[in-house]
């Protein structure tokens, strides 16, 4: 089995041979942190204990992109180059997938490889709010991301059920039975940072916010039942919450606002919300039937809320993300720096968001959702998917029951596997079953977010899948 039949994701350029070489297990180079992580995983996966030396050398190469890497395996040594720490991690993850233990020496084919991802955003989302995921489980997901070159681990940290992170701004937010300590968050942040996995923390507002509203009903719940009220004080307070989130996750490029499935029509029934909106100059306009005046005004309120949260996030030097949730009728009012995760294809299609200047991440219901035990699609369907193919879950979507394919992948930042915990409490070992399903699907998501063009056929992928799963088993054990 050559290198090409082993790796996920498949490399773009690989000159392989049938000649194999044995190398002493010594390594050195420019990326000390990445090397230490490599040593840990190689010891677990292959029983090879690398020490300081020059049989494997990794160097910085300014001609390469930050995430790009090259590997040259020859008879005398193995040379790796990378454009940055991210590329170094990808190069070393590739080695873990293809290296073998031959009598205590590292066995590798002679080859040359050069590779980088087609899409920056390659993600995995875990729902921490509906069911507690201990730190040990989250670290395993970081391991999984490192192994398959998944760059972003999106953590859905709040919802109606819980607010899982500590807050000094609003201490009563934190849900006692489902929360992480400051030390645990710091430990997770460092663990991911060492592996070049970026955490995307999400505080989901203004809907999905029962935990917030019940903690401070006098501020966030006064006037609305199912959504954070649209008041000046609330806007200012939530901006501080997102600023605090930025400080808690100092290495995170993206900060997620949520903004999905919100009962925005309740704002029309709150006199204080309406007065605040009118004071901003927001008026109701008449559009097509499903966007009658009260709905349009509520959408304008939602976009203003998103813009203000985005403003705070951008001021912290980060990039805001939201779930799909506003229609094309208000695109012109929304901050174009907000990236949109499209999951329903209901409010508007991905092509409409892109046409109006928004970057899009493909999170479409099928096949990127894992909702154990009721909904998951498996590695085969994930393999047949690509980042330009969107499905619909809502019956009112024009593509319900089918697929919408983008003519071009321009404007699409990538895609993500999304594991939701709506029904995990029905299972005795829900977290374990969820982990099994994610392990089944994430290799195909990794393949199709790294490569926009298939590098092999389905049987080739299945062979790689089996090989990589065996190695990752050993890492876990």
C-alpha positions as CSV (number, residue, x, y, z in Angstrom):
1,X,0.0,0.0,0.0
2,X,1.6,3.3,-1.1
3,X,1.3,6.6,0.6
4,X,-1.6,7.7,-1.6
5,X,-3.6,4.7,-0.4
6,X,-3.2,5.7,3.2
7,X,-3.8,9.4,3.7
8,X,-6.9,11.4,4.6
9,X,-7.2,14.0,3.2
10,X,-5.5,13.0,0.0
11,X,-2.5,15.1,-1.0
12,X,-2.6,17.1,-4.2
13,X,0.9,16.3,-5.4
14,X,2.6,13.0,-4.5
15,X,5.4,11.4,-6.4
16,X,5.5,7.9,-4.8
17,X,7.7,4.8,-5.3
18,X,7.9,1.2,-4.3
19,X,11.2,1.7,-2.6
20,X,11.2,1.8,1.2
21,X,13.8,3.1,3.6
22,X,14.5,2.7,7.3
23,X,15.4,5.7,9.4
24,X,16.5,6.3,12.9
25,X,13.9,8.0,15.1
26,X,15.5,11.3,15.6
27,X,14.0,14.7,14.6
28,X,14.8,18.4,14.9
29,X,13.8,21.7,13.2
30,X,12.1,25.0,13.4
31,X,8.7,24.1,14.9
32,X,9.5,22.8,18.3
33,X,5.9,22.8,19.6
34,X,4.6,20.8,16.5
35,X,7.5,18.4,16.9
36,X,6.6,17.6,20.5
37,X,3.0,16.9,19.6
38,X,4.2,14.7,16.7
39,X,6.4,12.7,19.2
40,X,3.4,12.1,21.4
41,X,1.1,10.8,18.7
42,X,3.8,8.7,17.0
43,X,4.7,7.0,20.3
44,X,1.0,6.2,20.9
45,X,0.2,5.2,17.3
46,X,3.4,3.3,16.3
47,X,5.5,2.8,19.4
48,X,8.2,4.9,17.9
49,X,10.0,7.2,20.4
50,X,11.6,10.1,18.6
51,X,14.6,11.9,20.2
52,X,16.7,14.9,19.2
53,X,18.7,14.4,15.9
54,X,18.7,14.9,12.2
55,X,17.2,11.9,10.5
56,X,13.9,13.8,10.2
57,X,14.3,17.6,9.8
58,X,11.5,20.2,9.5
59,X,12.2,23.8,8.4
60,X,10.4,27.0,7.8
61,X,10.0,28.0,4.1
62,X,8.8,31.5,3.4
63,X,7.9,30.6,-0.2
64,X,5.1,28.4,1.1
65,X,1.7,29.6,2.5
66,X,1.2,29.3,6.2
67,X,-0.8,26.1,5.9
68,X,1.3,24.6,3.0
69,X,3.9,21.9,3.5
70,X,6.3,19.7,1.5
71,X,7.8,16.3,2.5
72,X,10.8,14.6,0.8
73,X,11.5,11.1,1.9
74,X,14.9,9.9,0.6
75,X,17.3,7.1,1.6
76,X,19.4,9.3,3.9
77,X,16.8,11.5,5.6
78,X,13.3,12.8,5.6
79,X,13.0,16.6,5.0
80,X,9.9,18.6,5.7
81,X,9.2,22.2,5.0
82,X,6.3,24.4,6.0
83,X,5.1,28.0,5.6
84,X,4.1,28.2,9.3
85,X,3.2,26.3,12.4
86,X,-0.1,25.2,10.8
87,X,1.6,23.7,7.8
88,X,4.1,22.0,10.1
89,X,1.3,20.3,12.0
90,X,-0.2,19.1,8.7
91,X,3.1,17.7,7.5
92,X,3.7,15.8,10.8
93,X,0.1,14.6,10.8
94,X,0.7,13.2,7.4
95,X,3.8,11.3,8.6
96,X,1.8,9.8,11.5
97,X,-0.7,8.4,8.9
98,X,2.0,6.8,6.7
99,X,5.0,5.9,8.9
100,X,5.5,2.3,10.1
101,X,7.5,0.7,12.9
102,X,10.0,-1.8,11.5
103,X,12.0,-3.2,14.4
104,X,12.1,0.1,16.2
105,X,13.0,2.1,13.1
106,X,10.8,4.4,11.0
107,X,9.9,2.8,7.7
108,X,8.8,5.1,4.9
109,X,8.5,4.9,1.1
110,X,10.7,7.2,-1.0
111,X,8.4,10.0,-2.1
112,X,7.9,13.7,-2.6
113,X,4.7,15.4,-1.5
114,X,3.4,19.0,-1.6
115,X,0.0,19.9,-0.3
116,X,-2.3,22.6,1.0
117,X,-6.0,22.9,1.6
118,X,-8.5,24.3,-1.0
119,X,-10.6,25.7,1.8
120,X,-9.5,27.5,5.0
121,X,-12.7,26.5,6.9
122,X,-12.7,22.8,7.7
123,X,-14.7,22.3,10.9
124,X,-16.3,20.1,13.5
125,X,-19.0,21.4,15.8
126,X,-19.8,19.9,19.2
127,X,-23.0,20.9,21.2
128,X,-21.7,21.4,24.7
129,X,-24.9,23.1,26.0
130,X,-27.5,20.4,25.7
131,X,-25.3,17.7,27.2
132,X,-22.1,18.1,29.2
133,X,-19.0,17.1,27.3
134,X,-16.2,16.6,29.9
135,X,-12.8,18.2,29.1
136,X,-11.4,14.7,28.4
137,X,-13.9,14.2,25.6
138,X,-13.2,17.7,24.1
139,X,-9.5,16.9,24.0
140,X,-10.2,13.7,22.1
141,X,-12.0,15.8,19.5
142,X,-8.9,18.1,19.3
143,X,-6.9,14.9,18.7
144,X,-9.3,13.9,15.9
145,X,-9.1,17.3,14.3
146,X,-5.3,17.3,14.4
147,X,-5.2,13.8,12.8
148,X,-7.5,14.7,9.9
149,X,-6.3,18.3,9.5
150,X,-9.6,19.8,10.6
151,X,-8.7,23.4,11.4
152,X,-11.6,24.5,13.4
153,X,-13.4,23.0,16.5
154,X,-16.6,24.9,16.9
155,X,-18.1,24.6,20.4
156,X,-21.8,25.5,20.9
157,X,-21.3,26.7,24.5
158,X,-24.8,28.1,25.3
159,X,-28.4,27.4,24.5
160,X,-31.7,27.3,26.4
161,X,-30.5,24.4,28.5
162,X,-27.2,25.8,29.8
163,X,-24.5,28.5,29.8
164,X,-21.4,26.3,30.1
165,X,-18.6,28.9,30.6
166,X,-17.7,31.1,33.5
167,X,-18.4,34.8,33.3
168,X,-17.1,37.6,35.3
169,X,-19.3,40.1,33.5
170,X,-22.5,38.2,34.5
171,X,-21.6,35.6,37.0
172,X,-25.2,34.2,37.3
173,X,-25.0,33.1,33.7
174,X,-23.1,29.9,34.5
175,X,-25.2,26.8,34.8
176,X,-24.0,24.8,37.8
177,X,-24.7,21.2,36.5
178,X,-23.1,21.8,33.1
179,X,-20.2,24.2,33.0
180,X,-16.4,24.4,32.6
181,X,-14.1,26.1,35.0
182,X,-11.7,28.8,34.0
183,X,-8.9,26.4,34.4
184,X,-10.5,23.8,32.1
185,X,-11.1,26.4,29.5
186,X,-7.5,27.6,29.7
187,X,-6.3,24.0,29.5
188,X,-8.4,23.3,26.4
189,X,-7.3,26.5,24.7
190,X,-3.7,25.6,25.3
191,X,-4.2,22.0,24.2
192,X,-5.8,23.0,20.9
193,X,-3.3,25.8,20.3
194,X,-0.4,23.4,20.6
195,X,-2.0,21.3,17.9
196,X,-2.9,24.2,15.6
197,X,-6.6,23.5,16.1
198,X,-8.6,26.7,16.4
199,X,-11.6,26.8,18.7
200,X,-14.7,28.6,17.4
201,X,-16.6,29.5,20.6
202,X,-20.3,30.2,20.3
203,X,-22.7,32.1,22.6
204,X,-26.0,31.7,20.8
205,X,-28.2,34.8,21.0
206,X,-30.7,36.5,20.8
207,X,-32.7,33.3,20.6
208,X,-31.7,30.0,22.2
209,X,-31.1,32.2,25.3
210,X,-33.3,30.8,28.1
211,X,-30.3,30.3,30.4
212,X,-29.3,33.9,29.9
213,X,-32.8,35.4,30.3
214,X,-33.5,33.3,33.5
215,X,-30.2,34.3,35.1
216,X,-30.9,38.1,34.7
217,X,-34.6,38.4,33.9
218,X,-34.7,42.0,34.9
219,X,-32.3,42.9,32.1
220,X,-32.6,40.3,29.3
221,X,-36.1,39.0,29.8
222,X,-38.2,42.1,30.5
223,X,-40.8,42.4,27.8
224,X,-40.1,39.2,25.8
225,X,-40.6,35.5,26.6
226,X,-38.4,33.6,24.1
227,X,-35.7,36.0,23.0
228,X,-33.3,38.6,24.5
229,X,-35.1,41.9,24.4
230,X,-34.1,44.6,21.8
231,X,-33.1,47.3,24.3
232,X,-30.1,49.6,24.3
233,X,-29.0,48.2,27.6
234,X,-29.2,44.7,26.4
235,X,-27.2,45.5,23.2
236,X,-24.4,47.1,25.3
237,X,-24.4,44.2,27.9
238,X,-24.2,41.5,25.2
239,X,-21.3,43.3,23.5
240,X,-19.4,43.0,26.8
241,X,-20.3,39.3,26.9
242,X,-18.8,38.7,23.4
243,X,-15.7,40.8,24.3
244,X,-15.3,38.5,27.4
245,X,-15.6,35.5,25.1
246,X,-12.8,36.9,22.9
247,X,-10.6,37.2,25.9
248,X,-11.4,33.7,27.1
249,X,-10.3,32.3,23.7
250,X,-7.3,34.4,22.8
251,X,-6.2,32.3,19.8
252,X,-9.7,32.0,18.1
253,X,-9.9,33.7,14.7
254,X,-13.7,33.3,14.6
255,X,-16.3,34.1,17.3
256,X,-19.8,32.8,16.8
257,X,-22.8,34.9,17.6
258,X,-25.5,32.2,16.9
259,X,-28.5,34.3,15.7
260,X,-30.6,31.4,14.4
261,X,-34.2,30.3,15.0
262,X,-35.0,33.4,17.0
263,X,-38.6,34.5,17.9
264,X,-38.0,37.9,16.5
265,X,-41.7,38.7,16.1
266,X,-41.9,39.1,19.8
267,X,-39.9,42.3,19.5
268,X,-42.9,43.8,17.7
269,X,-45.1,43.1,20.7
270,X,-42.6,44.9,23.1
271,X,-43.2,48.6,23.2
272,X,-39.8,49.3,24.5
273,X,-38.2,47.2,21.7
274,X,-40.2,49.1,19.1
275,X,-39.3,52.5,20.5
276,X,-35.6,51.6,20.6
277,X,-35.8,50.4,16.9
278,X,-37.7,53.5,15.8
279,X,-35.0,55.6,17.6
280,X,-32.5,54.0,15.3
281,X,-34.5,55.0,12.3
282,X,-35.7,51.5,11.5
283,X,-39.0,51.5,9.8
284,X,-41.2,48.8,8.5
285,X,-41.3,48.3,4.7
286,X,-43.6,46.3,2.6
287,X,-42.2,43.4,0.6
288,X,-43.4,40.1,-0.8
289,X,-46.1,38.3,1.2
290,X,-43.9,36.3,3.6
291,X,-42.1,39.6,4.5
292,X,-45.0,41.7,5.5
293,X,-44.2,44.9,7.5
294,X,-44.0,43.6,11.0
295,X,-41.7,40.7,9.9
296,X,-39.5,43.0,8.0
297,X,-39.1,45.4,10.9
298,X,-38.2,42.4,13.2
299,X,-35.6,41.3,10.7
300,X,-34.1,44.8,10.6
301,X,-33.9,44.6,14.4
302,X,-32.2,41.2,14.2
303,X,-29.6,42.5,11.6
304,X,-28.9,45.5,13.9
305,X,-28.4,43.1,16.8
306,X,-26.0,41.0,14.7
307,X,-24.1,44.1,13.5
308,X,-23.6,45.4,17.1
309,X,-22.3,42.0,18.3
310,X,-20.1,41.8,15.2
311,X,-18.8,45.3,15.9
312,X,-17.6,44.3,19.3
313,X,-15.9,41.1,18.0
314,X,-14.2,43.0,15.1
315,X,-12.9,45.6,17.6
316,X,-11.2,42.7,19.4
317,X,-9.5,41.7,16.2
318,X,-11.7,38.6,15.5
319,X,-14.1,37.6,12.8
320,X,-17.9,37.1,13.5
321,X,-19.9,34.1,12.3
322,X,-23.7,33.6,12.5
323,X,-26.1,30.8,11.5
324,X,-28.3,31.4,8.5
325,X,-31.2,33.4,9.8
326,X,-32.0,36.6,7.9
327,X,-33.6,37.0,4.5
328,X,-32.4,38.6,1.3
329,X,-34.7,41.6,2.1
330,X,-32.3,42.9,4.7
331,X,-28.9,41.9,3.2
332,X,-28.1,45.5,2.5
333,X,-28.4,46.4,6.2
334,X,-26.1,43.6,7.4
335,X,-22.4,43.9,8.0
336,X,-20.7,42.1,5.1
337,X,-17.8,41.0,7.3
338,X,-20.1,38.5,9.0
339,X,-19.6,34.9,7.7
340,X,-22.8,32.9,7.4
341,X,-23.2,29.2,8.2
342,X,-25.9,27.9,5.8
343,X,-27.8,25.0,7.3
344,X,-31.5,25.3,6.3
345,X,-31.5,27.0,2.8
346,X,-34.7,28.6,4.1
347,X,-34.2,32.3,4.7
348,X,-32.2,32.6,1.5
349,X,-29.9,30.3,-0.5
350,X,-26.2,30.2,-0.2
351,X,-25.9,31.7,-3.6
352,X,-27.9,34.7,-2.5
353,X,-25.6,35.3,0.5
354,X,-22.5,35.0,-1.7
355,X,-24.0,37.3,-4.3
356,X,-24.6,39.9,-1.6
357,X,-21.0,39.8,-0.4
358,X,-21.1,37.3,2.5
359,X,-18.7,34.4,2.9
360,X,-20.5,31.1,3.4
361,X,-19.7,27.9,5.3
362,X,-21.6,24.8,4.2
363,X,-23.4,23.2,7.2
364,X,-26.3,21.8,5.3
365,X,-28.6,19.4,7.1
366,X,-27.7,16.5,4.9
367,X,-25.1,15.1,5.2
368,X,-23.2,17.4,7.7
369,X,-25.6,16.9,10.7
370,X,-25.1,14.2,13.3
371,X,-28.0,14.0,15.8
372,X,-27.5,10.8,17.7
373,X,-29.4,8.5,17.8
374,X,-32.0,9.7,15.3
375,X,-30.1,11.4,12.4
376,X,-26.8,10.7,10.8
377,X,-25.8,9.9,7.2
378,X,-22.6,7.9,7.3
379,X,-19.2,8.1,5.6
380,X,-20.5,7.1,2.1
381,X,-23.0,10.0,1.8
382,X,-20.4,12.4,3.3
383,X,-17.9,11.3,0.7
384,X,-20.3,12.1,-2.1
385,X,-20.9,15.6,-0.8
386,X,-18.9,18.7,-1.5
387,X,-18.7,22.2,-0.1
388,X,-20.8,23.5,-3.1
389,X,-23.7,21.2,-2.5
390,X,-26.5,22.3,-0.1
391,X,-29.5,20.4,1.2
392,X,-32.6,21.7,2.9
393,X,-34.3,20.6,6.1
394,X,-37.2,23.0,6.3
395,X,-40.4,22.1,4.3
396,X,-40.7,25.7,3.1
397,X,-37.3,25.7,1.5
398,X,-37.4,25.6,-2.3
399,X,-34.9,22.7,-2.2
400,X,-36.7,20.6,0.5
401,X,-36.0,17.0,-0.1
402,X,-33.3,17.8,-2.7
403,X,-30.1,19.6,-3.3
404,X,-28.9,23.0,-4.5
405,X,-25.5,23.0,-6.2
406,X,-23.5,26.2,-6.5
407,X,-22.0,26.9,-9.9
408,X,-18.8,28.1,-8.3
409,X,-17.2,27.6,-5.0
410,X,-16.1,31.3,-4.9
411,X,-17.4,32.8,-1.7
412,X,-17.6,29.4,0.1
413,X,-15.0,29.3,2.9
414,X,-15.5,25.6,3.5
415,X,-17.7,23.2,5.4
416,X,-18.3,21.6,8.8
417,X,-19.7,18.5,10.5
418,X,-22.2,19.4,13.1
419,X,-23.0,17.2,16.1
420,X,-26.1,18.3,18.0
421,X,-27.1,16.8,21.4
422,X,-30.9,17.2,21.2
423,X,-31.5,13.5,22.0
424,X,-28.3,12.3,23.7
425,X,-30.0,12.2,27.0
426,X,-32.2,9.3,25.8
427,X,-29.0,7.1,25.7
428,X,-27.1,5.6,28.5
429,X,-23.8,6.0,26.6
430,X,-24.8,9.0,24.4
431,X,-21.4,10.7,24.4
432,X,-19.7,7.5,23.3
433,X,-22.2,6.8,20.6
434,X,-21.8,10.3,19.3
435,X,-18.0,10.0,19.2
436,X,-18.3,6.8,17.2
437,X,-20.6,8.5,14.6
438,X,-18.3,11.5,14.4
439,X,-15.3,9.3,13.8
440,X,-17.2,7.6,11.1
441,X,-18.1,10.8,9.2
442,X,-15.3,13.3,9.9
443,X,-12.7,11.7,7.5
444,X,-15.0,12.3,4.5
445,X,-15.7,15.8,5.6
446,X,-12.0,16.3,6.0
447,X,-11.4,15.0,2.5
448,X,-14.0,17.1,0.9
449,X,-13.2,20.3,2.7
450,X,-9.4,19.9,2.0
451,X,-9.9,19.0,-1.7
452,X,-12.6,20.6,-3.9
453,X,-11.9,17.9,-6.5
454,X,-12.0,14.2,-5.7
455,X,-8.4,12.8,-5.7
456,X,-9.5,9.2,-6.0
457,X,-12.6,6.9,-6.2
458,X,-14.9,5.7,-3.5
459,X,-13.0,2.4,-3.0
460,X,-9.8,4.3,-2.6
461,X,-11.3,6.4,0.1
462,X,-12.7,3.4,2.0
463,X,-9.3,1.9,2.0
464,X,-7.7,5.1,3.4
465,X,-10.6,5.3,5.9
466,X,-9.9,1.8,7.3
467,X,-6.2,2.4,7.5
468,X,-6.5,5.8,9.3
469,X,-9.1,4.5,11.7
470,X,-6.8,1.8,12.8
471,X,-4.0,4.3,13.6
472,X,-6.4,6.6,15.4
473,X,-7.6,3.7,17.5
474,X,-4.1,3.2,18.8
475,X,-3.8,7.0,19.5
476,X,-6.9,6.8,21.7
477,X,-5.7,3.6,23.5
